[in-house]
Amino acid sequence: MAFSDPLPVLSLHDCCFSPYTNETPVLYQDDHQRVNKDHLTPRSQDQIEIVCLDLFESDHGDGGRDVIVIDKQLAAEIRTLRNKIKKAVRTVDQELITGPVDIEKNHTSEFFSLRDVSQQCAALCADLENMQADYWKWKVLLIEDCKTLDELRQPPLSQQRADLFLAIIVSLKEAMQYRHRTAGEFVKYSFHKAVATLSPERQKLMKEINGEINRLADKIDKYFQLAKYPHNPIVMKREIKSDLKTAFESIMDKLAAFREKFFAEFGKASKSMSEVREEEEEMYQRKELELKVCQIRLQQAFLSESGKMSRKYKLLVEHARQIVQVCACGERVLSGNSMKSVAVLEGAEGGYSVLVDRAGIIADLGKSDELATKYNREDVDNIIDATGKCVIPGLVDAHTHAVWAGDRVHEFAMKLAGATYMDIHRMGGGIHYTVNHTCAASEETLLSLLLNRMRQISQSGTTFVEVKSGYGLNLENEVKMLRVIDRARKVVPLEISSTYCGAHAVPKQTTAAEATQDILQTHIPHITSLVREGQLRVDNIDVFCEVGVFDVPQTRAILQAGKDAGMQINFHGEELNQLRSAEMGAELGAHAISHLEEVSPEGIAAMARSGTVAVALPTTAYMLRLRPPPVRDMIAEGVAVALGSDFNPNAHCLAMPVVMNLACVILHMSMPEALVAATINAAHALGQSAMHGSVEKGKWGNLLLLNAPTWEHLIYQLGCHNDVISAVIFKGDVVHQRTEQH
């Protein structure tokens, strides 16, 4: 990827553009040298468009910086929103200079419209939630593709920074101040800061805007209040609340940035810098007093029907017998001997606790008596007594085909009678049978089916699941399936990673070569365009590489095209025949390869070298009576092994506890290895282990509460997981809870 034009600097505080020019802003290493974007490494060229870093020195000195990737789609969408706000800021700025204006008539509809900005943010919700809701947690979100921070700190620093520092500058210390404020408080506080340095005349001019800001801030908090008691609390909290907060934080950051620009360019004309700064400090103190009054009023408005006030923390699980962290030191993936044990907190007399903040992030964990002295219980919305119970991470299912219509119970009978998978495939059954039914089904029907399956998957303890298309094969129906996945993602209480799998089978009356060209020339360009426009989100690309389906060269071409379009490679390989697709995938830098029943020793070695995750699917070996994949050899060679259910009409199993049991029995994995494979390693296979897969500070509060003396009972009690799982918690919200029997 080559950058022919400078990238815009898309700052949360957006202090890097001039509202008076149309020039595209650029980031400078210093006052005279522009960042050379040609120095990007190949991996960062493929995956990095924007990099966030904080302005403040780390504990390691001037060279230390913490960074996070924002993907290309999100960058483009933020740019669109930013351009609208930039235009509004320019208008307000210019009219402040030229004289009083009718603010209500000229600006409210464009700059301060809740509905307008909220609508623009709607397409960004899922991504912005992950990015902005935890802006004070950047330190745990390091770029996996940029090797290590230690390498970034090596001299020459300017050259290393040129590889990475392409855009947004984020002030973490300022963001920390707002962590526990309501959104309305945030809006008012930001506005007061923006007005603080204006002269008395211009403050008067801004007074009308102040009134509008206050009205809108109250409206935000009213929405937040309603979000506590909706018919569907998950939808309200993840959609409406996130939309409003994101929209107004963005607007007020831009207003604060405008204030800085306005002051820098026009403040000097009337006063010296020191005089204005003194005036700013005095006025700032007065505004702080106003803010305290505002806080009291907003807190009163936040009183719910039960008189309960909005608090700092969402959830406290206390007095657990065990907290199974899986990882305790920030590991993103475990392989080899590291898979043989998991990090467990146990043995304390009063048990252990986990605290989740309002953003759904784990704020702290440890001995219950220690947390009791550090935090006020009155600051927590929901407290669960976990005495005698165990806490483990929410499970991650790294491989499903959950969008389909039409069951294949008749094929199960055929397999029991001796028919093989490919026998049924050649007779027009298998994937093609499901393709016919899925293409005939409406989008609403498929969505209803998927939502019901997601409910069952969630009840079984999964909080993060991969879902593929692949039962459409033609462009229209593949896009229909991807839309269904996207729509489900926005309403279900679990995370979904979306995979385009248009090369799941060769369409009827078509050759594999023709299908490959159709995918390369039509499918991928069209889907990429939809992603760029914000109409879809697609995370991974998959191909069924197998004899009679897509061969290795065809698979390579499709996977490479998907990778070039920004998708992670995560495909079916070496299931029924040994084709050396594992070696090919490792060469392409595949994130994960699934099945691998027939993988060769050379393929295992190649995957170990490339860091490609092996996603084992024991349900497939069980249902098809296949030779199980050589998982013990993979672990011995240092390949990270993950687990998936392969839930589909051919293998109707959606419960990861059952998958873990099968992995232990059929694949000869130990129980700790199975848990690692179904948590941190499965999250890594989907590129999301920074926030999923373990119980650690700074990660999502996705937890299972087990009604068992030790965590192993979830695997040991085959088929009893609905009794063992006492509660499923997603981002601090209890989404399923079993009624205790007394």
C-alpha positions in Angstrom: 0.0 0.0 0.0 1.4 3.4 -1.0 0.3 6.7 0.4 0.2 9.1 -2.6 -1.5 11.9 -0.5 -1.0 12.9 3.1 -3.5 11.4 5.5 -5.8 13.7 7.4 -5.0 14.0 11.1 -8.2 12.8 12.7 -7.9 13.8 16.3 -10.5 13.3 19.0 -9.6 16.8 20.0 -9.0 17.7 16.4 -6.6 20.5 17.1 -4.6 19.9 13.9 -6.7 21.6 11.2 -7.3 25.2 10.3 -11.0 26.1 9.7 -9.9 28.8 7.2 -8.3 26.7 4.6 -9.2 23.7 2.5 -5.7 22.2 2.9 -5.5 18.6 4.0 -3.6 18.7 7.3 -0.5 16.6 7.8 1.3 15.4 10.9 4.9 16.7 11.3 7.7 15.0 13.1 9.0 18.4 14.0 8.6 21.9 12.8 10.2 21.3 9.4 10.1 17.6 8.5 6.9 15.9 7.3 6.5 12.2 8.3 7.7 9.9 5.5 4.9 7.4 5.0 7.0 5.4 2.5 8.8 3.9 5.4 5.9 1.8 6.4 6.6 -1.9 6.9 4.7 -4.3 4.7 2.5 -5.6 7.6 1.6 -2.1 8.7 0.9 -1.1 5.1 -1.7 -3.8 4.9 -3.4 -3.1 8.2 -2.6 0.4 9.6 -4.3 3.5 8.3 -4.5 5.5 11.6 -2.5 5.1 14.7 -3.4 6.6 18.0 -0.7 7.5 20.5 -0.8 9.6 23.7 1.2 12.8 24.1 2.4 11.9 27.5 5.7 10.2 28.4 5.4 6.6 29.5 7.4 5.1 32.4 10.1 4.2 29.9 10.9 7.8 29.0 10.6 9.9 25.9 10.7 6.9 23.5 7.8 5.0 25.0 4.4 5.3 23.4 1.2 3.3 23.6 -0.6 2.8 20.3 -3.8 1.3 18.9 -5.0 0.5 15.4 -8.1 2.0 13.9 -9.0 0.1 10.7 -9.4 1.7 7.3 -13.2 1.5 7.2 -13.5 3.3 10.5 -10.9 5.9 9.5 -12.9 6.7 6.4 -16.2 7.0 8.3 -14.6 9.2 11.0 -13.2 11.4 8.2 -16.7 11.9 6.8 -18.2 12.9 10.2 -15.2 15.1 10.9 -15.6 17.0 7.6 -19.2 17.9 8.5 -18.1 19.1 12.0 -15.2 20.9 10.4 -17.5 22.8 8.1 -19.8 23.8 11.0 -16.8 24.9 13.1 -15.5 27.0 10.3 -18.9 28.7 10.0 -19.2 29.4 13.7 -15.6 30.6 13.8 -16.0 33.0 11.0 -19.2 34.5 12.3 -17.7 35.0 15.8 -15.1 37.1 14.1 -17.5 39.2 12.0 -20.1 39.9 14.7 -23.2 38.7 16.4 -25.3 36.1 14.6 -28.6 34.4 15.0 -27.2 31.2 16.5 -30.6 29.5 16.8 -31.3 30.0 13.1 -27.9 29.5 11.6 -26.2 26.9 13.6 -28.4 24.7 15.8 -29.7 22.6 12.9 -26.2 22.0 11.6 -23.9 21.9 14.5 -25.9 21.0 17.5 -28.6 18.7 16.1 -28.8 15.5 18.2 -30.7 13.6 15.5 -28.4 14.7 12.7 -25.1 13.7 14.3 -26.5 10.6 16.0 -27.7 9.3 12.6 -24.2 9.9 11.1 -22.7 8.0 14.1 -25.1 5.0 13.7 -23.0 3.2 11.1 -19.9 3.6 13.4 -21.6 2.3 16.6 -19.9 -1.1 16.9 -16.4 0.1 16.1 -16.7 3.4 18.0 -17.9 1.5 21.1 -14.8 -0.6 21.1 -12.6 2.5 20.4 -14.1 5.3 22.4 -15.8 3.6 25.3 -12.4 2.6 26.7 -10.3 5.6 25.6 -8.7 5.6 29.1 -7.6 2.0 28.6 -5.3 2.6 25.6 -2.3 1.0 27.4 -3.7 -2.5 27.0 -4.5 -2.1 23.3 -1.0 -2.4 21.8 -0.6 -3.0 18.1 0.2 -6.7 17.5 1.4 -6.0 14.0 4.1 -3.6 15.0 6.2 -6.2 16.8 6.9 -4.9 20.3 7.1 -1.6 22.0 10.7 -2.3 22.9 11.6 -2.2 19.2 9.7 1.0 18.8 11.9 2.6 21.5 15.1 1.7 19.8 16.9 4.6 18.0 16.6 6.3 15.7 13.3 7.3 17.2 12.3 9.7 14.5 12.6 6.9 11.9 10.6 4.5 14.0 8.0 7.1 14.6 7.8 7.8 10.9 6.6 4.2 10.5 3.7 4.6 12.9 2.8 8.2 13.8 0.4 8.8 10.9 -2.5 10.6 12.7 -4.6 11.0 15.8 -3.1 12.6 18.9 -5.0 11.7 22.0 -4.6 13.4 25.4 -5.1 10.5 27.8 -4.7 12.6 30.9 -7.5 14.9 29.9 -9.7 11.9 28.9 -9.1 10.4 32.4 -10.9 13.4 33.9 -14.1 12.5 32.2 -14.0 8.8 32.9 -16.8 8.8 35.5 -18.8 11.9 34.4 -22.2 11.5 32.8 -22.4 12.4 29.2 -24.3 15.6 30.0 -21.6 16.6 32.4 -19.0 15.9 29.8 -20.8 18.1 27.3 -21.2 21.0 29.7 -17.7 20.7 31.1 -16.2 20.7 27.6 -18.3 23.8 26.6 -17.3 25.7 29.7 -13.6 25.0 28.9 -14.2 26.2 25.3 -15.7 29.5 26.4 -13.2 30.1 29.2 -10.6 32.0 27.1 -13.0 34.1 25.1 -13.2 37.8 25.8 -16.3 39.2 27.7 -17.8 40.3 24.4 -17.4 37.0 22.8 -18.6 35.2 25.9 -21.8 37.2 25.5 -22.0 36.1 21.9 -21.6 32.5 23.0 -24.3 32.7 25.7 -27.0 31.5 23.4 -25.0 28.5 22.4 -24.5 27.9 26.1 -28.2 27.6 26.5 -28.5 25.2 23.6 -25.6 23.1 25.0 -27.3 22.8 28.4 -30.6 21.8 26.8 -28.9 19.1 24.7 -26.8 17.9 27.6 -30.0 17.4 29.7 -31.5 15.6 26.7 -28.5 13.2 26.6 -28.8 12.4 30.3 -32.5 11.9 29.9 -31.8 9.3 27.2 -29.3 7.7 29.5 -31.9 7.6 32.3 -34.4 5.9 30.0 -31.8 3.4 28.9 -31.9 2.0 32.4 -35.4 0.7 32.0 -35.9 -0.3 28.3 -37.7 -3.4 27.0 -34.4 -4.5 25.6 -31.6 -3.1 27.8 -28.8 -4.4 25.7 -30.0 -2.7 22.6 -30.5 0.6 24.4 -27.2 0.5 26.1 -25.1 -0.5 23.1 -26.9 1.5 20.5 -28.8 4.6 21.7 -26.5 5.3 24.6 -23.4 4.8 22.6 -24.7 6.9 19.7 -25.5 9.8 21.9 -22.3 9.8 23.9 -20.1 9.3 20.9 -21.8 12.0 18.9 -21.6 14.6 21.6 -18.1 13.8 22.8 -17.0 14.2 19.2 -18.8 17.6 18.8 -17.6 19.0 22.1 -14.0 17.9 21.4 -14.3 19.8 18.1 -15.6 22.9 19.9 -12.7 22.7 22.4 -10.4 22.4 19.4 -12.1 25.4 17.8 -11.5 27.4 21.0 -7.8 26.6 20.9 -7.5 27.6 17.2 -9.6 30.7 17.7 -7.5 31.8 20.7 -4.2 31.1 18.9 -5.1 33.1 15.9 -7.1 36.0 17.4 -6.3 36.2 21.1 -2.9 37.6 20.5 -4.4 40.6 18.7 -5.9 42.0 21.9 -3.8 40.6 24.7 -0.5 39.0 25.4 -0.4 35.2 26.0 0.2 35.6 29.7 -2.7 38.1 30.2 -5.1 35.8 28.5 -3.9 32.8 30.3 -4.4 34.6 33.7 -7.9 35.5 32.6 -8.5 32.0 31.5 -7.6 30.6 34.9 -9.9 33.0 36.7 -12.8 32.3 34.4 -12.1 28.6 34.5 -12.4 28.6 38.3 -15.8 30.3 38.0 -16.9 27.8 35.5 -15.8 25.0 37.8 -18.2 26.3 40.4 -20.9 26.4 37.8 -20.1 22.8 36.9 -20.5 21.7 40.5 -24.0 23.2 40.6 -24.7 21.5 37.2 -23.5 18.1 38.6 -25.9 18.3 41.5 -28.8 19.1 39.2 -27.8 16.3 36.8 -27.4 13.8 39.7 -30.9 14.6 40.8 -32.1 14.1 37.2 -30.4 10.8 37.1 -32.5 9.4 40.0 -34.4 6.4 38.7 -37.9 5.2 39.6 -36.4 3.3 42.5 -34.3 6.2 43.7 -31.1 4.6 42.6 -28.5 6.9 41.2 -26.2 6.2 38.2 -23.0 4.9 39.7 -19.4 4.6 38.6 -19.3 0.8 38.3 -21.7 -1.6 36.6 -21.0 -4.9 38.4 -19.2 -6.5 41.3 -19.0 -10.2 41.6 -17.7 -11.0 45.0 -16.6 -13.9 47.3 -15.9 -16.3 44.4 -14.2 -19.5 45.3 -12.0 -19.3 42.2 -11.4 -16.7 39.5 -9.9 -18.4 36.5 -8.0 -15.7 34.7 -6.5 -18.0 32.1 -3.8 -15.3 31.5 -2.6 -12.9 34.2 0.3 -11.1 32.5 -1.3 -9.7 29.3 -0.5 -12.7 27.1 -2.3 -12.5 23.7 -1.9 -16.2 22.9 -0.6 -19.4 24.6 1.2 -22.2 22.8 3.3 -25.3 23.7 3.8 -25.9 27.4 2.1 -22.6 28.2 -1.3 -24.2 27.3 -0.9 -26.8 30.0 -1.9 -24.5 32.9 -4.1 -21.5 33.5 -3.8 -18.6 35.9 -6.2 -19.1 38.8 -6.9 -17.0 41.9 -8.0 -19.3 44.8 -7.3 -20.0 48.4 -8.3 -16.7 50.0 -10.5 -17.0 53.0 -13.1 -14.4 51.9 -12.9 -15.4 48.2 -12.2 -13.2 45.2 -14.0 -10.4 43.5 -14.2 -8.8 40.0 -15.3 -5.2 39.5 -16.6 -4.0 36.1 -16.9 -0.3 35.2 -19.7 1.4 33.4 -18.1 0.9 30.0 -18.1 -2.8 30.6 -14.3 -3.0 31.3 -12.8 -5.0 34.1 -11.6 -2.2 36.5 -10.1 -4.5 39.2 -10.0 -8.0 40.6 -8.4 -9.7 43.6 -9.2 -10.7 47.1 -12.7 -9.7 48.2 -11.5 -8.1 51.4 -8.9 -6.0 49.6 -11.4 -4.7 47.0 -13.9 -4.0 49.8 -11.4 -1.5 51.3 -10.6 0.1 47.9 -14.1 0.7 46.6 -17.4 1.9 47.9 -20.3 -0.6 47.4 -22.6 2.3 46.9 -20.7 3.1 43.7 -21.8 -0.3 42.1 -25.1 -0.9 40.3 -25.2 -4.7 40.6 -23.6 -6.8 43.2 -23.6 -10.6 42.9 -22.6 -12.9 45.7 -20.6 -15.7 44.2 -19.8 -17.6 47.4 -18.9 -21.1 46.6 -18.9 -20.5 42.9 -16.2 -20.0 40.2 -15.6 -17.2 37.7 -14.1 -17.9 34.2 -13.8 -15.9 31.0 -16.7 -15.9 28.6 -16.0 -18.6 26.0 -15.0 -17.8 22.4 -16.2 -19.9 19.5 -13.7 -19.4 16.6 -15.7 -21.1 13.8 -19.4 -21.3 13.0 -21.7 -21.3 10.0 -24.7 -20.0 12.0 -26.7 -18.3 9.2 -28.8 -20.9 7.2 -32.3 -22.2 6.5 -33.4 -25.8 6.2 -32.2 -28.6 8.4 -30.3 -31.7 7.1 -31.5 -34.3 9.6 -32.1 -36.7 6.6 -28.3 -36.5 5.8 -27.5 -37.5 9.4 -29.4 -40.7 8.7 -27.5 -41.1 5.4 -24.1 -40.8 7.2 -25.2 -43.3 9.8 -25.9 -45.7 6.9 -22.3 -45.2 5.7 -22.4 -42.3 3.2 -19.4 -40.0 3.4 -19.4 -36.2 3.3 -18.3 -36.0 -0.3 -20.8 -38.8 -1.3 -23.6 -36.6 -0.1 -22.0 -33.5 -1.7 -21.8 -35.2 -5.1 -25.5 -36.1 -4.9 -26.4 -32.5 -4.5 -26.7 -32.6 -0.8 -24.5 -31.1 1.9 -23.7 -27.4 1.3 -25.7 -27.2 -1.9 -28.9 -28.4 -0.1 -28.5 -25.6 2.4 -27.6 -23.1 -0.3 -30.9 -23.7 -2.0 -32.9 -23.2 1.2 -30.9 -20.2 2.3 -31.2 -18.4 -1.0 -35.0 -19.0 -0.9 -35.3 -17.6 2.6 -35.9 -13.9 3.1 -33.4 -11.7 5.0 -35.9 -11.4 7.9 -36.3 -15.1 8.1 -32.6 -15.7 8.3 -32.2 -12.9 10.9 -34.9 -14.5 13.1 -33.2 -17.9 12.8 -29.8 -16.4 13.6 -31.0 -14.5 16.6 -32.5 -17.6 18.1 -29.2 -19.4 17.6 -27.3 -16.6 19.1 -29.5 -16.8 22.1 -28.7 -20.5 22.5 -25.1 -19.9 21.9 -25.0 -17.1 24.6 -26.9 -19.3 27.1 -24.2 -21.9 26.6 -21.5 -19.5 27.8 -20.2 -18.0 24.6 -19.6 -14.2 24.6 -17.6 -13.9 21.4 -18.4 -15.9 18.2 -17.3 -16.0 14.6 -20.1 -16.3 12.0 -19.6 -17.0 8.3 -21.5 -16.4 5.2 -21.1 -19.2 2.5 -24.6 -20.5 1.9 -25.4 -18.0 -0.8 -22.4 -18.5 -3.2 -23.8 -15.8 -5.6 -23.1 -12.2 -4.8 -26.7 -11.2 -4.0 -27.2 -13.9 -1.4 -23.7 -13.7 0.1 -24.3 -10.0 0.7 -27.7 -10.9 2.2 -26.0 -13.2 4.7 -23.4 -10.6 5.6 -26.2 -8.1 6.2 -27.9 -10.5 8.5 -24.7 -11.0 10.5 -24.3 -7.2 10.7 -27.9 -6.7 11.9 -27.5 -9.4 14.5 -24.3 -7.9 15.7 -26.1 -4.7 16.7 -28.7 -6.4 18.9 -27.3 -9.6 20.5 -25.6 -9.6 23.8 -22.4 -11.1 22.5 -19.6 -10.1 20.2 -19.6 -11.3 16.5 -16.7 -11.6 14.1 -18.0 -11.6 10.5 -16.5 -13.8 7.8 -17.0 -13.7 4.1 -17.0 -17.3 2.8 -18.3 -17.0 -0.7 -15.8 -19.7 -1.7 -17.5 -22.3 0.5 -18.5 -24.4 -2.5 -18.5 -24.2 -6.3 -22.0 -23.0 -7.5 -23.9 -25.5 -9.7 -23.3 -25.2 -13.5 -20.1 -23.4 -12.7 -16.4 -24.5 -12.6 -14.1 -23.7 -9.8 -12.0 -21.6 -12.1 -15.1 -19.6 -13.1 -16.2 -19.2 -9.5 -12.8 -18.0 -8.5 -12.8 -15.3 -11.2 -16.3 -14.2 -10.1 -15.2 -13.9 -6.5 -12.1 -12.0 -7.5 -13.7 -9.7 -10.0 -17.1 -9.2 -8.6 -17.7 -10.4 -5.0 -14.6 -9.0 -3.2 -14.6 -5.6 -5.0 -18.4 -5.1 -4.2 -18.1 -6.2 -0.6 -15.1 -4.0 -0.1 -17.1 -1.1 -1.5 -19.9 -1.8 0.9 -17.4 -1.9 3.8 -15.8 1.3 2.8 -19.2 3.0 2.6 -20.1 1.8 6.1 -22.9 -0.5 5.0 -21.1 -3.7 6.1 -18.4 -4.8 8.4 -16.4 -7.9 7.4 -13.5 -9.1 9.5 -12.3 -12.3 7.9 -12.1 -14.1 4.6 -12.6 -17.9 4.3 -12.2 -20.5 1.5 -13.0 -24.2 1.5 -9.7 -25.5 0.1 -10.4 -29.1 -0.8 -10.4 -31.7 -3.6 -13.5 -31.1 -5.7 -14.0 -27.6 -4.4 -11.2 -24.9 -4.6 -7.6 -26.0 -5.1 -4.6 -24.5 -3.5 -3.8 -21.9 -6.3 -7.4 -20.8 -6.5 -7.5 -20.6 -2.7 -4.3 -18.6 -2.6 -5.7 -16.0 -5.1 -8.9 -15.5 -3.2 -7.3 -15.3 0.2 -4.7 -12.8 -1.1 -7.4 -10.6 -2.6 -9.3 -10.6 0.7 -6.2 -9.8 2.6 -5.5 -6.9 0.2 -9.0 -5.7 0.9 -8.3 -5.6 4.7 -9.7 -8.9 5.8 -7.9 -11.4 8.0 -7.2 -14.8 6.5 -9.0 -17.5 8.4 -9.9 -20.5 6.2 -10.7 -24.3 5.9 -7.7 -26.4 5.1 -6.5 -30.0 5.1 -9.8 -31.4 6.2 -10.3 -34.4 3.9 -7.1 -34.5 1.9 -3.5 -33.4 2.4 -3.0 -30.5 -0.1 -0.3 -28.5 1.5 -2.8 -25.7 2.1 -1.3 -25.2 5.6 2.0 -24.3 4.1 0.3 -21.9 1.7 -1.7 -20.3 4.5 1.4 -19.9 6.6 3.2 -18.2 3.7 0.3 -15.8 3.3 0.4 -14.9 7.0 -3.0 -16.5 7.7 -4.4 -15.6 11.1 -5.9 -19.0 11.5 -6.6 -22.3 9.6 -9.5 -24.6 10.6 -10.0 -28.4 10.5 -6.4 -29.7 9.7 -7.4 -33.3 10.1 -4.9 -34.2 7.3 -2.2 -31.6 8.0 1.4 -32.8 7.4 4.4 -32.4 9.8 5.7 -29.8 7.3 2.4 -27.9 7.5 2.5 -27.9 11.3 6.1 -26.6 11.3 5.1 -23.8 8.8 2.2 -22.8 11.0 4.4 -22.7 14.1 6.9 -20.4 12.3 4.3 -18.0 11.0 2.3 -17.9 14.3 -0.9 -19.2 12.5 -3.5 -20.5 14.9 -4.9 -24.0 14.4 -8.7 -24.0 15.0 -9.6 -27.6 15.9 -13.2 -28.7 15.3 -13.8 -31.9 17.3 -17.5 -32.0 16.4 -16.6 -32.5 12.7 -14.4 -35.4 13.4 -17.1 -36.8 15.7 -20.0 -36.3 13.2 -18.1 -37.4 10.1 -16.1 -40.2 11.8 -12.9 -38.6 10.5 -9.4 -39.1 11.8 -9.1 -36.3 14.4 -6.5 -33.6 13.7 -3.1 -34.2 15.2 -3.5 -31.6 18.0 -0.9 -33.2 20.3 1.7 -32.8 17.5 0.7 -29.2 16.9 1.0 -28.3 20.6 4.4 -30.1 20.8 5.6 -28.1 17.8 4.5 -24.8 19.3 1.3 -24.1 17.3 -1.3 -22.2 19.2 -4.5 -24.4 19.2 -8.0 -22.9 19.4 -11.4 -24.5 19.4 -14.6 -23.9 17.4 -18.0 -25.6 17.3 -18.2 -25.6 13.5 -22.0 -25.2 14.2 -23.8 -25.8 10.9 -26.5 -28.0 9.5 -24.0 -30.9 9.2 -22.7 -30.6 12.8 -25.5 -29.3 14.9 -23.6 -28.4 18.1 -23.4 -24.8 19.4 -22.3 -25.3 23.0 -18.6 -24.7 23.6 -18.6 -26.7 26.9 -19.6 -29.8 24.8 -16.8 -28.9 22.3 -14.3 -28.7 25.1 -15.3 -32.1 26.4 -15.0 -33.6 22.9 -11.6 -32.0 22.5 -10.4 -33.7 25.7 -11.8 -37.1 24.7 -11.2 -37.1 20.9 -8.3 -34.8 20.5 -6.5 -35.9 23.8 -6.3 -32.4 25.1 -6.1 -31.7 28.9 -8.9 -29.6 30.5 -6.6 -26.6 30.9 -5.5 -26.9 27.2 -9.2 -27.1 26.2 -10.1 -24.0 28.3 -7.1 -22.0 26.8 -8.2 -23.1 23.3 -11.8 -21.9 23.9 -10.8 -18.5 25.4 -7.6 -16.6 24.8 -6.4 -18.7 21.8 -9.8 -18.6 20.1 -9.9 -14.8 20.6 -6.4 -14.6 19.1 -7.6 -16.6 16.1 -10.1 -13.8 15.5 -7.5 -11.1 16.1 -9.3 -9.9 19.3 -7.3 -11.3 22.2 -6.4 -7.8 23.4 -9.9 -7.4 24.9 -11.3 -10.9 24.9 -10.4 -14.4 26.3 -9.1 -13.8 29.8 -10.1 -12.1 33.1 -7.7 -9.3 33.4 -7.9 -5.6 34.2 -8.6 -3.5 31.1 -10.4 -6.3 29.2 -14.1 -6.6 28.6 -16.1 -7.9 31.5 -17.2 -11.1 29.8 -17.6 -13.7 32.5 -19.2 -17.0 33.3 -20.3 -17.7 36.9 -20.2 -21.4 37.5 -22.2 -23.2 40.2 -19.4 -25.7 40.9 -16.6 -26.3 43.3 -13.9 -26.0 40.6 -14.0 -24.7 37.0 -13.3 -28.1 35.5 -16.9 -29.2 36.1 -18.0 -27.1 33.1 -16.0 -29.6 30.9 -16.5 -32.7 33.1 -20.3 -32.6 33.3 -21.0 -33.4 29.6 -24.3 -31.9 28.5 -25.0 -30.3 31.9 -23.6 -26.9 31.1 -27.0 -25.2 31.5 -27.0 -26.3 35.1 -23.3 -25.6 35.7 -23.5 -22.0 34.3 -25.2 -19.9 36.9 -24.8 -16.6 35.0 -23.5 -15.3 31.7 -22.1 -11.8 31.9 -21.4 -9.7 28.7 -19.5 -6.4 29.2 -20.7 -6.2 32.8 -24.4 -6.9 32.0 -26.0 -10.2 33.2 -27.5 -11.5 30.0 -28.5 -14.9 31.3 -29.1 -16.0 34.8 -30.2 -19.4 36.1 -32.8 -19.4 38.8 -31.3 -21.1 41.9 -33.1 -24.1 43.2 -33.5 -24.4 47.0 
